[in-house]
Amino acid sequence: MSKVKKYKPNKLKMMMRGLLVILGGIIAAYGLETVLIPNNVSDGGVTGLSIVGSQLFGLPLGVLIAVLNIPFIWLGYKQIGRSFAIFSIIGIASLAVGTVLMHHTPAIIEGDTLLVTVVGGIILGFGMGLALRNGGALDGIDMLAVLLSRKLPFGTSDLILFLNIFVFIIVSTVFGLQGAILSAIAYFIASKVIHIVEEGLSGSKTFQIITIESDLMVETIRDRLGRSATYKEAYGGFSHEKFKEITCVINRLEETKLKEIINEIDPGAFVTVYDVAEVKGGNFKKNDIH
């Protein structure tokens, strides 16, 4: 009986991830201190509550970010793991220190509310996305949403939205209704940028195709796209017929071409398409088609 090898993390790789998490925290702090906060625009989550507390009580923003995130770091440790908690501590600490160091940095944009929300959201989202991509988090509200989703009949994204509604209501008491609305817009933009940073702009897609022309379909995909595919047996739930289900992973630029191939060979094929964040190993290398 073979023993499972104990995983040993690559120290250099872990150090690089830690540095990128720190960079993400500093970038997020720059977005807060030079774009959003000087224009009375806040963030969502724990950071948003910290900004409100800082404005109300005159406490340093970095101190509040560090203190308010402590229980959420513990949640992350219990629910996700030690390495996630460690990288989150590094990220939150860099965000907290960054806000202290940049507190008196002049604003790079003033007055233009649309530009403030867009630029601030992009900078903030890029910093947070960079931290998340490398295994850490800069805000604890996501960890709370993950925990609550296991105990309540709601999805994580629904709970994040629900929790942030309360945050923006609290923000409105300090920055007014307009400030709360602008904060919500900036948060929305930041969330989209986080998604792009985590998954990339050139993500792949998986096509699962059930067709009676499986051999011809795979051969045509190989000849015209230079992509390989895999088979697995599938059975119709109603007809009980036996089919070969084709699975093929392509990049986004090849999607239209693959759809043309499917419609040409078997217009009645059953096709499902999934977004893929990352592809590693296997036979994803594209063959030359010319």
Backbone as CSV, one residue per row, in Angstrom:
resi,resn,N_x,N_y,N_z,CA_x,CA_y,CA_z,C_x,C_y,C_z
1,MET,0.852,-1.202,0.000,0.000,0.000,0.000,0.888,1.252,0.000
2,SER,0.715,2.097,-1.012,1.558,3.275,-1.131,1.104,4.369,-0.171
3,LYS,2.063,5.084,0.370,1.770,6.155,1.298,1.587,7.473,0.531
4,VAL,0.668,8.273,1.033,0.452,9.582,0.431,1.608,10.497,0.817
5,LYS,2.224,11.118,-0.181,3.347,12.000,0.087,2.866,13.274,0.774
6,LYS,3.609,13.677,1.779,3.281,14.904,2.490,3.651,16.110,1.637
7,TYR,2.692,17.040,1.527,2.911,18.216,0.679,3.875,19.172,1.363
8,LYS,4.909,19.590,0.624,5.863,20.575,1.116,5.802,21.808,0.221
9,PRO,5.318,22.922,0.749,5.192,24.123,-0.078,6.543,24.667,-0.517
10,ASN,6.581,25.193,-1.725,7.783,25.826,-2.245,7.969,27.174,-1.558
11,LYS,9.087,27.324,-0.813,9.295,28.531,-0.004,9.406,29.783,-0.864
12,LEU,10.109,29.672,-1.995,10.258,30.831,-2.874,8.909,31.257,-3.442
13,LYS,8.110,30.261,-3.822,6.791,30.552,-4.368,5.893,31.199,-3.312
14,MET,5.984,30.703,-2.086,5.189,31.268,-0.999,5.610,32.716,-0.707
15,MET,6.919,32.970,-0.772,7.411,34.334,-0.552,6.914,35.274,-1.641
16,MET,6.911,34.811,-2.886,6.421,35.631,-3.995,4.931,35.924,-3.825
17,ARG,4.182,34.926,-3.395,2.754,35.134,-3.152,2.541,36.160,-2.039
18,GLY,3.351,36.040,-0.974,3.252,36.999,0.119,3.543,38.418,-0.328
19,LEU,4.562,38.583,-1.178,4.910,39.914,-1.688,3.787,40.482,-2.552
20,LEU,3.152,39.627,-3.344,2.049,40.087,-4.199,0.819,40.451,-3.368
21,VAL,0.589,39.708,-2.284,-0.505,40.064,-1.369,-0.235,41.430,-0.732
22,ILE,1.023,41.651,-0.306,1.407,42.954,0.259,1.201,44.068,-0.762
23,LEU,1.630,43.817,-2.001,1.447,44.797,-3.076,-0.035,45.094,-3.278
24,GLY,-0.873,44.042,-3.231,-2.316,44.239,-3.371,-2.875,45.125,-2.275
25,GLY,-2.419,44.924,-1.026,-2.868,45.750,0.087,-2.460,47.200,-0.070
26,ILE,-1.243,47.426,-0.546,-0.752,48.795,-0.745,-1.522,49.495,-1.856
27,ILE,-1.794,48.780,-2.942,-2.562,49.359,-4.050,-3.974,49.731,-3.584
28,ALA,-4.612,48.834,-2.821,-5.954,49.117,-2.307,-5.937,50.330,-1.380
29,ALA,-4.905,50.434,-0.534,-4.774,51.580,0.364,-4.622,52.878,-0.436
30,TYR,-3.871,52.821,-1.525,-3.672,53.994,-2.388,-5.011,54.439,-2.987
31,GLY,-5.811,53.482,-3.434,-7.125,53.821,-3.987,-8.029,54.470,-2.959
32,LEU,-7.977,53.975,-1.722,-8.804,54.543,-0.663,-8.365,55.962,-0.309
33,GLU,-7.066,56.134,-0.071,-6.562,57.393,0.486,-6.376,58.506,-0.545
34,THR,-6.226,58.170,-1.803,-5.987,59.217,-2.804,-7.165,59.453,-3.747
35,VAL,-8.168,58.570,-3.682,-9.313,58.742,-4.587,-10.640,58.745,-3.830
36,LEU,-10.935,57.684,-3.113,-12.275,57.526,-2.553,-12.520,58.386,-1.319
37,ILE,-11.731,58.199,-0.282,-11.993,58.883,0.989,-11.947,60.413,0.863
38,PRO,-10.969,60.998,0.139,-10.967,62.470,0.018,-12.213,63.035,-0.659
39,ASN,-12.926,62.196,-1.413,-14.135,62.633,-2.108,-15.408,62.118,-1.442
40,ASN,-15.287,61.746,-0.157,-16.433,61.267,0.627,-17.115,60.051,-0.002
41,VAL,-16.294,59.147,-0.508,-16.785,57.878,-1.047,-16.124,56.762,-0.247
42,SER,-16.918,55.778,0.132,-16.418,54.708,0.980,-16.307,53.401,0.199
43,ASP,-15.955,52.359,0.898,-15.924,51.008,0.353,-16.998,50.202,1.061
44,GLY,-17.206,48.977,0.645,-18.126,48.095,1.344,-17.391,47.269,2.390
45,GLY,-18.110,46.348,3.012,-17.495,45.392,3.927,-16.908,46.013,5.181
46,VAL,-15.945,45.311,5.750,-15.288,45.753,6.978,-14.539,47.060,6.744
47,THR,-13.953,47.216,5.567,-13.233,48.457,5.252,-14.181,49.645,5.275
48,GLY,-15.382,49.475,4.736,-16.377,50.545,4.766,-16.764,50.917,6.183
49,LEU,-16.972,49.919,7.047,-17.285,50.187,8.453,-16.123,50.892,9.151
50,SER,-14.895,50.507,8.783,-13.701,51.143,9.370,-13.618,52.616,8.964
51,ILE,-13.954,52.906,7.710,-13.935,54.296,7.234,-14.962,55.126,8.000
52,VAL,-16.149,54.564,8.205,-17.191,55.261,8.967,-16.721,55.512,10.399
53,GLY,-16.152,54.486,11.039,-15.659,54.630,12.408,-14.564,55.668,12.515
54,SER,-13.695,55.703,11.505,-12.609,56.674,11.493,-13.142,58.100,11.393
55,GLN,-14.179,58.291,10.568,-14.769,59.623,10.396,-15.533,60.062,11.648
56,LEU,-16.207,59.123,12.311,-17.025,59.464,13.475,-16.198,59.709,14.729
57,PHE,-15.196,58.869,14.935,-14.470,58.898,16.206,-13.046,59.437,16.094
58,GLY,-12.620,59.770,14.879,-11.294,60.336,14.697,-10.157,59.359,14.925
59,LEU,-10.453,58.061,14.863,-9.424,57.040,15.055,-8.706,56.769,13.736
60,PRO,-7.442,56.354,13.780,-6.722,56.027,12.535,-7.416,54.887,11.784
61,LEU,-7.601,55.078,10.492,-8.282,54.073,9.673,-7.563,52.734,9.734
62,GLY,-6.225,52.752,9.670,-5.463,51.506,9.679,-5.697,50.682,10.925
63,VAL,-5.819,51.363,12.071,-6.059,50.660,13.335,-7.417,49.964,13.309
64,LEU,-8.429,50.669,12.827,-9.776,50.086,12.762,-9.834,48.917,11.790
65,ILE,-9.177,49.040,10.641,-9.154,47.936,9.670,-8.537,46.698,10.306
66,ALA,-7.438,46.878,11.020,-6.755,45.743,11.652,-7.611,45.119,12.740
67,VAL,-8.199,45.944,13.607,-8.962,45.436,14.754,-10.263,44.769,14.321
68,LEU,-11.018,45.431,13.443,-12.324,44.899,13.044,-12.208,43.610,12.232
69,ASN,-11.054,43.387,11.596,-10.894,42.179,10.791,-10.429,40.970,11.596
70,ILE,-10.048,41.168,12.860,-9.517,40.053,13.664,-10.491,38.873,13.748
71,PRO,-11.773,39.090,14.113,-12.683,37.927,14.181,-12.883,37.238,12.836
72,PHE,-12.808,38.001,11.760,-13.006,37.415,10.432,-11.783,36.597,9.994
73,ILE,-10.604,37.017,10.428,-9.399,36.223,10.162,-9.518,34.872,10.864
74,TRP,-10.050,34.893,12.090,-10.264,33.634,12.824,-11.251,32.745,12.067
75,LEU,-12.317,33.353,11.530,-13.276,32.584,10.725,-12.588,31.967,9.507
76,GLY,-11.739,32.757,8.861,-11.011,32.251,7.697,-10.109,31.087,8.055
77,TYR,-9.479,31.177,9.213,-8.602,30.094,9.680,-9.404,28.813,9.915
78,LYS,-10.561,28.940,10.539,-11.383,27.768,10.871,-12.065,27.176,9.649
79,GLN,-12.499,28.037,8.728,-13.318,27.568,7.617,-12.528,27.267,6.349
80,ILE,-11.406,27.959,6.135,-10.681,27.810,4.866,-9.294,27.221,5.064
81,GLY,-8.603,27.615,6.135,-7.299,27.008,6.381,-6.259,27.980,6.893
82,ARG,-5.139,27.418,7.375,-4.091,28.221,7.988,-3.403,29.138,6.991
83,SER,-3.065,28.616,5.809,-2.335,29.441,4.843,-3.168,30.634,4.400
84,PHE,-4.481,30.416,4.219,-5.362,31.525,3.852,-5.381,32.582,4.954
85,ALA,-5.442,32.139,6.206,-5.456,33.073,7.328,-4.151,33.862,7.392
86,ILE,-3.022,33.186,7.173,-1.717,33.855,7.227,-1.603,34.912,6.132
87,PHE,-1.969,34.525,4.905,-1.898,35.489,3.800,-2.889,36.643,3.999
88,SER,-4.044,36.347,4.629,-5.016,37.409,4.905,-4.479,38.375,5.953
89,ILE,-3.788,37.847,6.960,-3.157,38.721,7.959,-2.141,39.640,7.282
90,ILE,-1.333,39.064,6.384,-0.344,39.862,5.655,-1.032,40.936,4.822
91,GLY,-2.104,40.558,4.116,-2.816,41.507,3.259,-3.493,42.612,4.046
92,ILE,-4.201,42.242,5.109,-4.909,43.237,5.923,-3.915,44.156,6.618
93,ALA,-2.792,43.593,7.086,-1.753,44.420,7.725,-1.168,45.419,6.735
94,SER,-0.915,44.973,5.496,-0.363,45.889,4.489,-1.378,46.961,4.112
95,LEU,-2.668,46.604,4.072,-3.716,47.593,3.807,-3.779,48.614,4.943
96,ALA,-3.734,48.118,6.183,-3.809,48.998,7.347,-2.610,49.953,7.395
97,VAL,-1.409,49.401,7.237,-0.195,50.230,7.262,-0.193,51.211,6.093
98,GLY,-0.654,50.732,4.920,-0.698,51.589,3.734,-1.591,52.800,3.923
99,THR,-2.752,52.613,4.579,-3.653,53.752,4.807,-3.035,54.762,5.768
100,VAL,-2.256,54.263,6.743,-1.587,55.178,7.687,-0.507,55.980,6.967
101,LEU,0.316,55.305,6.170,1.428,55.977,5.480,0.946,56.950,4.407
102,MET,-0.204,56.641,3.787,-0.691,57.479,2.682,-1.785,58.452,3.097
103,HIS,-2.013,58.546,4.399,-3.146,59.353,4.875,-3.073,60.807,4.416
104,HIS,-1.888,61.367,4.339,-1.737,62.769,3.942,-1.311,62.931,2.479
105,THR,-1.405,61.846,1.714,-1.086,61.931,0.292,-2.173,62.718,-0.440
106,PRO,-1.820,63.691,-1.264,-2.839,64.487,-1.972,-3.713,63.618,-2.872
107,ALA,-4.971,64.006,-2.983,-5.905,63.276,-3.850,-5.499,63.446,-5.307
108,ILE,-5.583,62.370,-6.083,-5.227,62.445,-7.497,-6.411,62.872,-8.358
109,ILE,-7.643,62.749,-7.795,-8.859,63.190,-8.493,-9.751,63.877,-7.471
110,GLU,-10.346,64.989,-7.855,-11.254,65.703,-6.958,-12.441,66.243,-7.736
111,GLY,-13.626,66.112,-7.130,-14.808,66.775,-7.666,-15.626,65.963,-8.647
112,ASP,-15.008,65.317,-9.620,-15.729,64.579,-10.663,-16.198,63.246,-10.090
113,THR,-17.471,63.172,-9.709,-17.981,61.994,-9.007,-17.903,60.721,-9.852
114,LEU,-18.193,60.843,-11.157,-18.138,59.668,-12.022,-16.715,59.131,-12.109
115,LEU,-15.760,60.039,-12.327,-14.362,59.634,-12.440,-13.855,59.063,-11.113
116,VAL,-14.283,59.643,-10.009,-13.868,59.171,-8.681,-14.312,57.723,-8.460
117,THR,-15.583,57.439,-8.736,-16.106,56.087,-8.497,-15.458,55.064,-9.425
118,VAL,-15.252,55.439,-10.689,-14.669,54.493,-11.650,-13.205,54.216,-11.330
119,VAL,-12.409,55.303,-11.208,-10.972,55.131,-10.950,-10.738,54.504,-9.582
120,GLY,-11.463,54.999,-8.570,-11.321,54.434,-7.221,-11.699,52.969,-7.180
121,GLY,-12.802,52.614,-7.835,-13.233,51.214,-7.870,-12.234,50.318,-8.575
122,ILE,-11.642,50.826,-9.669,-10.659,50.037,-10.420,-9.401,49.795,-9.590
123,ILE,-8.875,50.860,-8.962,-7.654,50.707,-8.166,-7.902,49.775,-6.983
124,LEU,-9.015,50.001,-6.285,-9.351,49.176,-5.130,-9.551,47.721,-5.527
125,GLY,-10.298,47.502,-6.612,-10.561,46.138,-7.076,-9.309,45.428,-7.526
126,PHE,-8.392,46.173,-8.179,-7.141,45.558,-8.621,-6.319,45.089,-7.418
127,GLY,-6.237,45.931,-6.385,-5.486,45.548,-5.194,-6.096,44.353,-4.492
128,MET,-7.399,44.356,-4.319,-8.082,43.244,-3.642,-8.008,41.966,-4.472
129,GLY,-8.156,42.110,-5.797,-8.077,40.943,-6.676,-6.695,40.324,-6.669
130,LEU,-5.657,41.162,-6.622,-4.281,40.671,-6.578,-4.037,39.862,-5.305
131,ALA,-4.578,40.347,-4.189,-4.441,39.621,-2.923,-5.193,38.293,-2.972
132,LEU,-6.422,38.312,-3.470,-7.222,37.084,-3.543,-6.609,36.060,-4.482
133,ARG,-6.067,36.528,-5.590,-5.449,35.619,-6.563,-4.258,34.876,-5.959
134,ASN,-3.632,35.493,-4.974,-2.451,34.891,-4.358,-2.730,34.302,-2.975
135,GLY,-4.011,34.075,-2.677,-4.352,33.295,-1.492,-4.682,34.073,-0.249
136,GLY,-4.853,35.394,-0.333,-5.197,36.184,0.845,-6.431,37.018,0.605
137,ALA,-6.902,37.685,1.648,-8.067,38.556,1.530,-7.782,39.853,2.261
138,LEU,-8.376,40.949,1.781,-8.185,42.250,2.413,-9.415,42.690,3.191
139,ASP,-10.478,41.916,3.132,-11.720,42.276,3.821,-12.388,41.015,4.342
140,GLY,-12.878,41.069,5.578,-13.398,39.866,6.219,-14.837,39.543,5.954
141,ILE,-15.591,40.448,5.287,-17.027,40.207,5.140,-17.314,39.001,4.240
142,ASP,-16.406,38.726,3.304,-16.579,37.562,2.442,-16.502,36.274,3.262
143,MET,-15.604,36.237,4.245,-15.468,35.055,5.101,-16.745,34.831,5.910
144,LEU,-17.342,35.929,6.406,-18.596,35.821,7.153,-19.708,35.290,6.253
145,ALA,-19.742,35.751,5.005,-20.768,35.289,4.069,-20.630,33.796,3.780
146,VAL,-19.388,33.323,3.651,-19.153,31.892,3.422,-19.680,31.073,4.592
147,LEU,-19.412,31.530,5.816,-19.870,30.815,7.011,-21.392,30.816,7.098
148,LEU,-22.023,31.977,6.865,-23.480,32.069,6.961,-24.177,31.237,5.884
149,SER,-23.551,31.141,4.700,-24.168,30.380,3.601,-24.307,28.900,3.949
150,ARG,-23.465,28.420,4.888,-23.546,27.012,5.303,-24.668,26.772,6.310
151,LYS,-25.149,27.860,6.902,-26.174,27.737,7.934,-27.525,28.296,7.502
152,LEU,-27.529,29.092,6.412,-28.758,29.707,5.923,-29.020,29.278,4.481
153,PRO,-30.289,29.299,4.049,-30.620,28.866,2.675,-30.369,29.941,1.626
154,PHE,-29.186,30.557,1.659,-28.835,31.605,0.698,-27.425,31.349,0.186
155,GLY,-27.152,31.796,-1.035,-25.819,31.671,-1.603,-24.873,32.709,-1.024
156,THR,-23.563,32.484,-1.222,-22.553,33.393,-0.696,-22.694,34.793,-1.293
157,SER,-22.886,34.874,-2.619,-22.999,36.185,-3.270,-24.224,36.945,-2.782
158,ASP,-25.336,36.236,-2.532,-26.541,36.887,-2.010,-26.287,37.470,-0.624
159,LEU,-25.562,36.729,0.202,-25.284,37.187,1.556,-24.301,38.363,1.564
160,ILE,-23.313,38.331,0.651,-22.383,39.465,0.539,-23.149,40.741,0.181
161,LEU,-24.072,40.621,-0.781,-24.898,41.766,-1.174,-25.752,42.228,-0.006
162,PHE,-26.377,41.283,0.703,-27.261,41.600,1.827,-26.491,42.308,2.947
163,LEU,-25.323,41.796,3.297,-24.508,42.395,4.361,-24.035,43.802,3.973
164,ASN,-23.706,43.973,2.698,-23.210,45.278,2.254,-24.315,46.324,2.176
165,ILE,-25.571,45.898,2.040,-26.676,46.859,2.090,-26.673,47.577,3.435
166,PHE,-26.462,46.816,4.510,-26.398,47.420,5.842,-25.182,48.325,5.974
167,VAL,-24.073,47.906,5.376,-22.863,48.734,5.420,-23.111,50.084,4.763
168,PHE,-23.745,50.078,3.591,-23.975,51.338,2.869,-25.044,52.199,3.547
169,ILE,-25.974,51.569,4.274,-26.915,52.353,5.085,-26.147,53.105,6.175
170,ILE,-25.191,52.421,6.804,-24.360,53.064,7.834,-23.489,54.144,7.199
171,VAL,-22.959,53.872,6.002,-22.139,54.868,5.292,-22.944,56.143,5.039
172,SER,-24.232,55.983,4.738,-25.071,57.161,4.435,-25.206,58.094,5.630
173,THR,-25.033,57.592,6.850,-25.133,58.452,8.030,-23.941,59.403,8.141
174,VAL,-22.822,59.054,7.495,-21.615,59.882,7.550,-21.432,60.670,6.256
175,PHE,-21.562,59.999,5.111,-21.291,60.625,3.819,-22.562,61.088,3.108
176,GLY,-23.726,60.854,3.716,-24.979,61.250,3.088,-25.442,60.214,2.066
177,LEU,-26.649,60.422,1.552,-27.230,59.478,0.600,-26.410,59.411,-0.681
178,GLN,-25.980,60.596,-1.180,-25.179,60.604,-2.405,-23.872,59.845,-2.202
179,GLY,-23.226,60.059,-1.065,-21.974,59.354,-0.771,-22.174,57.855,-0.701
180,ALA,-23.314,57.424,-0.126,-23.603,55.995,-0.025,-23.836,55.386,-1.408
181,ILE,-24.558,56.128,-2.266,-24.812,55.630,-3.621,-23.513,55.526,-4.411
182,LEU,-22.671,56.557,-4.322,-21.379,56.531,-5.010,-20.492,55.409,-4.460
183,SER,-20.566,55.171,-3.154,-19.798,54.089,-2.539,-20.248,52.735,-3.077
184,ALA,-21.568,52.569,-3.236,-22.103,51.311,-3.768,-21.658,51.105,-5.219
185,ILE,-21.623,52.181,-6.000,-21.169,52.080,-7.394,-19.700,51.712,-7.449
186,ALA,-18.885,52.382,-6.607,-17.452,52.080,-6.563,-17.220,50.633,-6.134
187,TYR,-18.013,50.159,-5.170,-17.893,48.769,-4.700,-18.252,47.793,-5.814
188,PHE,-19.297,48.132,-6.585,-19.703,47.270,-7.704,-18.593,47.184,-8.746
189,ILE,-18.008,48.327,-9.086,-16.903,48.345,-10.058,-15.725,47.548,-9.526
190,ALA,-15.411,47.734,-8.240,-14.296,47.002,-7.628,-14.535,45.495,-7.696
191,SER,-15.778,45.054,-7.454,-16.079,43.613,-7.480,-15.878,43.027,-8.872
192,LYS,-16.193,43.808,-9.915,-15.986,43.334,-11.284,-14.501,43.253,-11.622
193,VAL,-13.739,44.244,-11.156,-12.284,44.230,-11.386,-11.643,43.065,-10.641
194,ILE,-12.103,42.784,-9.422,-11.603,41.628,-8.664,-11.791,40.359,-9.471
195,HIS,-12.963,40.208,-10.064,-13.263,39.016,-10.868,-12.308,38.902,-12.054
196,ILE,-12.034,40.023,-12.716,-11.133,40.022,-13.876,-9.711,39.667,-13.446
197,VAL,-9.255,40.265,-12.345,-7.895,40.001,-11.871,-7.733,38.545,-11.458
198,GLU,-8.755,37.993,-10.800,-8.687,36.600,-10.340,-8.686,35.617,-11.506
199,GLU,-9.539,35.868,-12.510,-9.732,34.892,-13.580,-9.061,35.265,-14.885
200,GLY,-8.706,36.543,-15.054,-8.054,36.968,-16.287,-9.059,37.304,-17.373
201,LEU,-8.583,38.073,-18.347,-9.440,38.467,-19.468,-9.540,37.379,-20.531
202,SER,-8.532,36.535,-20.607,-8.500,35.528,-21.682,-8.800,34.143,-21.139
203,GLY,-9.877,34.047,-20.353,-10.261,32.755,-19.804,-10.662,31.780,-20.888
204,SER,-10.720,30.515,-20.519,-11.081,29.464,-21.470,-12.529,29.057,-21.272
205,LYS,-13.002,28.241,-22.207,-14.366,27.710,-22.116,-14.337,26.206,-22.353
206,THR,-15.189,25.499,-21.635,-15.359,24.070,-21.844,-16.668,23.822,-22.590
207,PHE,-16.585,23.111,-23.700,-17.764,22.690,-24.449,-18.005,21.206,-24.189
208,GLN,-19.209,20.866,-23.764,-19.620,19.468,-23.661,-20.699,19.227,-24.717
209,ILE,-20.411,18.296,-25.627,-21.247,18.098,-26.812,-21.733,16.656,-26.856
210,ILE,-23.053,16.471,-26.929,-23.631,15.141,-27.131,-24.185,15.104,-28.542
211,THR,-23.625,14.220,-29.364,-23.974,14.190,-30.784,-23.895,12.772,-31.320
212,ILE,-24.646,12.522,-32.379,-24.588,11.210,-33.031,-23.411,11.142,-33.998
213,GLU,-22.767,12.280,-34.236,-21.623,12.356,-35.149,-20.332,12.626,-34.355
214,SER,-20.133,11.892,-33.286,-19.032,12.187,-32.374,-17.657,12.041,-33.034
215,ASP,-17.444,10.992,-33.804,-16.131,10.776,-34.430,-15.797,11.881,-35.430
216,LEU,-16.785,12.225,-36.276,-16.581,13.282,-37.259,-16.381,14.624,-36.568
217,MET,-17.116,14.859,-35.472,-17.020,16.114,-34.732,-15.603,16.294,-34.173
218,VAL,-15.070,15.265,-33.533,-13.732,15.341,-32.935,-12.667,15.521,-34.006
219,GLU,-12.813,14.799,-35.111,-11.851,14.908,-36.202,-11.851,16.319,-36.798
220,THR,-13.045,16.909,-36.957,-13.152,18.261,-37.519,-12.586,19.297,-36.555
221,ILE,-12.857,19.147,-35.270,-12.309,20.061,-34.262,-10.785,20.007,-34.291
222,ARG,-10.244,18.823,-34.431,-8.779,18.662,-34.469,-8.201,19.298,-35.723
223,ASP,-8.880,19.095,-36.861,-8.354,19.601,-38.132,-8.484,21.117,-38.255
224,ARG,-9.601,21.681,-37.814,-9.871,23.105,-38.033,-9.433,24.007,-36.880
225,LEU,-9.406,23.449,-35.670,-9.032,24.260,-34.516,-7.683,23.858,-33.917
226,GLY,-7.226,22.675,-34.239,-5.981,22.205,-33.652,-6.132,21.805,-32.197
227,ARG,-7.381,21.498,-31.801,-7.652,21.121,-30.421,-8.004,19.636,-30.328
228,SER,-7.578,19.012,-29.237,-7.988,17.640,-28.986,-9.246,17.654,-28.130
229,ALA,-9.851,16.501,-27.973,-11.068,16.383,-27.174,-11.079,15.015,-26.503
230,THR,-11.935,14.859,-25.516,-12.064,13.570,-24.823,-13.496,13.064,-24.959
231,TYR,-13.628,11.747,-24.849,-14.941,11.103,-24.914,-15.322,10.574,-23.527
232,LYS,-16.632,10.512,-23.285,-17.137,9.656,-22.209,-18.539,9.207,-22.598
233,GLU,-18.928,8.053,-22.111,-20.227,7.498,-22.485,-21.342,8.218,-21.746
234,ALA,-22.440,8.462,-22.470,-23.616,9.101,-21.887,-24.856,8.350,-22.360
235,TYR,-25.887,8.332,-21.522,-27.118,7.621,-21.850,-28.297,8.578,-21.740
236,GLY,-29.169,8.547,-22.743,-30.348,9.407,-22.729,-31.320,8.975,-21.649
237,GLY,-31.770,9.903,-20.818,-32.686,9.558,-19.735,-34.054,9.146,-20.245
238,PHE,-34.465,9.643,-21.396,-35.781,9.304,-21.948,-35.667,8.171,-22.968
239,SER,-34.729,8.324,-23.908,-34.610,7.350,-25.000,-33.776,6.138,-24.619
240,HIS,-32.941,6.275,-23.566,-32.009,5.229,-23.133,-30.986,4.882,-24.216
241,GLU,-30.827,5.792,-25.165,-29.802,5.586,-26.187,-28.416,5.869,-25.623
242,LYS,-27.441,5.211,-26.207,-26.059,5.392,-25.773,-25.370,6.401,-26.699
243,PHE,-24.727,7.408,-26.098,-24.028,8.427,-26.868,-22.590,8.539,-26.384
244,LYS,-21.787,9.223,-27.216,-20.463,9.649,-26.779,-20.520,11.154,-26.505
245,GLU,-20.212,11.519,-25.272,-20.178,12.931,-24.917,-18.764,13.460,-25.127
246,ILE,-18.647,14.528,-25.907,-17.344,15.124,-26.224,-17.087,16.299,-25.284
247,THR,-15.902,16.354,-24.736,-15.478,17.493,-23.922,-14.269,18.136,-24.581
248,CYS,-14.363,19.439,-24.819,-13.279,20.158,-25.486,-13.090,21.515,-24.808
249,VAL,-11.840,21.843,-24.460,-11.515,23.125,-23.837,-10.839,24.013,-24.879
250,ILE,-11.366,25.227,-25.044,-10.845,26.158,-26.046,-10.655,27.527,-25.398
251,ASN,-9.983,28.440,-26.092,-9.950,29.823,-25.611,-11.134,30.586,-26.190
252,ARG,-11.370,31.783,-25.664,-12.564,32.547,-26.044,-12.584,32.919,-27.526
253,LEU,-11.423,33.115,-28.112,-11.362,33.521,-29.515,-11.825,32.406,-30.452
254,GLU,-11.790,31.159,-29.970,-12.171,30.026,-30.814,-13.628,29.625,-30.650
255,GLU,-14.358,30.322,-29.772,-15.731,29.919,-29.451,-16.651,29.960,-30.672
256,THR,-16.620,31.053,-31.419,-17.491,31.186,-32.583,-17.200,30.113,-33.615
257,LYS,-15.910,29.833,-33.845,-15.519,28.810,-34.820,-16.025,27.433,-34.416
258,LEU,-15.934,27.113,-33.122,-16.410,25.805,-32.669,-17.921,25.687,-32.823
259,LYS,-18.638,26.766,-32.542,-20.092,26.741,-32.727,-20.460,26.518,-34.191
260,GLU,-19.689,27.118,-35.099,-19.924,26.908,-36.532,-19.724,25.436,-36.900
261,ILE,-18.681,24.829,-36.358,-18.404,23.409,-36.632,-19.549,22.537,-36.137
262,ILE,-20.040,22.815,-34.931,-21.136,22.021,-34.357,-22.387,22.154,-35.203
263,ASN,-22.734,23.383,-35.597,-23.940,23.597,-36.405,-23.816,22.970,-37.785
264,GLU,-22.617,22.930,-38.313,-22.400,22.345,-39.636,-22.541,20.823,-39.607
265,ILE,-21.981,20.198,-38.588,-21.965,18.728,-38.538,-23.244,18.158,-37.955
266,ASP,-23.731,18.735,-36.862,-24.933,18.205,-36.221,-25.706,19.350,-35.564
267,PRO,-26.610,20.002,-36.304,-27.370,21.126,-35.751,-28.218,20.740,-34.540
268,GLY,-28.522,19.449,-34.395,-29.354,18.991,-33.277,-28.552,18.537,-32.072
269,ALA,-27.248,18.759,-32.094,-26.402,18.331,-30.974,-26.784,19.086,-29.701
270,PHE,-26.672,18.381,-28.575,-26.935,19.003,-27.271,-25.605,19.542,-26.738
271,VAL,-25.534,20.862,-26.510,-24.275,21.511,-26.166,-24.429,22.307,-24.874
272,THR,-23.491,22.119,-23.953,-23.415,22.969,-22.764,-22.035,23.613,-22.741
273,VAL,-21.987,24.891,-22.297,-20.748,25.663,-22.307,-20.495,26.209,-20.910
274,TYR,-19.253,26.055,-20.439,-18.876,26.541,-19.109,-17.674,27.467,-19.221
275,ASP,-17.658,28.486,-18.387,-16.461,29.325,-18.265,-15.420,28.593,-17.436
276,VAL,-14.159,28.717,-17.841,-13.046,28.087,-17.135,-12.071,29.183,-16.722
277,ALA,-11.755,29.234,-15.430,-10.860,30.283,-14.938,-9.409,29.990,-15.279
278,GLU,-9.011,28.723,-15.255,-7.602,28.391,-15.445,-7.484,26.977,-15.986
279,VAL,-6.514,26.756,-16.852,-6.261,25.425,-17.416,-4.796,25.072,-17.203
280,LYS,-4.557,23.886,-16.659,-3.181,23.431,-16.450,-3.063,21.974,-16.855
281,GLY,-1.884,21.623,-17.356,-1.583,20.222,-17.644,-2.429,19.660,-18.770
282,GLY,-2.493,18.333,-18.809,-3.288,17.667,-19.827,-2.761,17.918,-21.218
283,ASN,-3.686,18.001,-22.180,-3.305,18.180,-23.582,-3.954,19.446,-24.134
284,PHE,-3.786,20.549,-23.390,-4.424,21.787,-23.820,-3.612,22.519,-24.891
285,LYS,-2.395,22.076,-25.135,-1.552,22.733,-26.125,-2.200,22.657,-27.502
286,LYS,-2.216,23.781,-28.182,-2.864,23.861,-29.494,-1.909,23.387,-30.582
287,ASN,-2.396,22.513,-31.446,-1.603,22.042,-32.578,-1.678,23.041,-33.729
288,ASP,-0.654,23.044,-34.553,-0.627,23.920,-35.735,-1.655,23.414,-36.734
289,ILE,-2.499,24.316,-37.256,-3.549,23.881,-38.199,-3.225,24.316,-39.618
290,HIS,-2.081,24.923,-39.857,-1.730,25.372,-41.207,-0.414,24.766,-41.646
